[in-house]
């Protein structure tokens, strides 16, 4: 089932990041939501039957880029809302242009940025829900686990482990490990690493720290292990993540 509010929020963030308009449709051609669209862009989209042409190109030729050569090289990019199931709907990214001056004021984006544009959308879609620790705090947990999560959130940057948190709670380590996994659905180490990865994302995007600096700042002992764990949770290396989010700035 499509979460329309989630899709709308993702598109707003994408438009803010890239300055590219974006619209989502279901497979019947009914708009779900849009960001950055005014009357001019809606009229251009409708008049030139962009949705129909892009869907036909995608299903017939496997093409996800549509070029209106007669309109100053105005282009659109198609991306399925769900990469594994296009029948859940599509995003149409654009208009964008290969020329800085064009008839509808579409932003100029060189062709080599297209892969970054698509990666940005997928990353935003994946990252948009509340950060992991905030989601965990909203769940119903026993008092011990609530206190453990608060403690981890305040000490994740230090060299903390299962022993330290169990001692803080004044309970047996094995018992703590068992109830922590039972209530959170993951091991203590996995939970801690996931939190550290989430905390590192804002440093990657907003600060000019080295990868080693960031790894140490969020509690990893070395850069190589940080790279491995980051890719485990995001499918990207920290450097790839930084490039995707900063390529427009």
Secondary structure as GFF3:
##gff-version 3
##sequence-region A 1 249
A	DSSP	alpha_helix	4	18	.	.	.	ID=ss1
A	DSSP	beta_strand	22	25	.	.	.	ID=ss2
A	DSSP	beta_strand	31	35	.	.	.	ID=ss3
A	DSSP	alpha_helix	39	47	.	.	.	ID=ss4
A	DSSP	alpha_helix	50	61	.	.	.	ID=ss5
A	DSSP	beta_strand	65	68	.	.	.	ID=ss6
A	DSSP	beta_strand	74	80	.	.	.	ID=ss7
A	DSSP	three_ten_helix	86	88	.	.	.	ID=ss8
A	DSSP	beta_strand	90	97	.	.	.	ID=ss9
A	DSSP	beta_strand	107	108	.	.	.	ID=ss10
A	DSSP	three_ten_helix	111	113	.	.	.	ID=ss11
A	DSSP	alpha_helix	114	127	.	.	.	ID=ss12
A	DSSP	alpha_helix	132	138	.	.	.	ID=ss13
A	DSSP	alpha_helix	143	155	.	.	.	ID=ss14
A	DSSP	alpha_helix	162	169	.	.	.	ID=ss15
A	DSSP	alpha_helix	173	184	.	.	.	ID=ss16
A	DSSP	alpha_helix	188	206	.	.	.	ID=ss17
A	DSSP	alpha_helix	211	217	.	.	.	ID=ss18
A	DSSP	alpha_helix	223	234	.	.	.	ID=ss19
A	DSSP	alpha_helix	238	246	.	.	.	ID=ss20
###
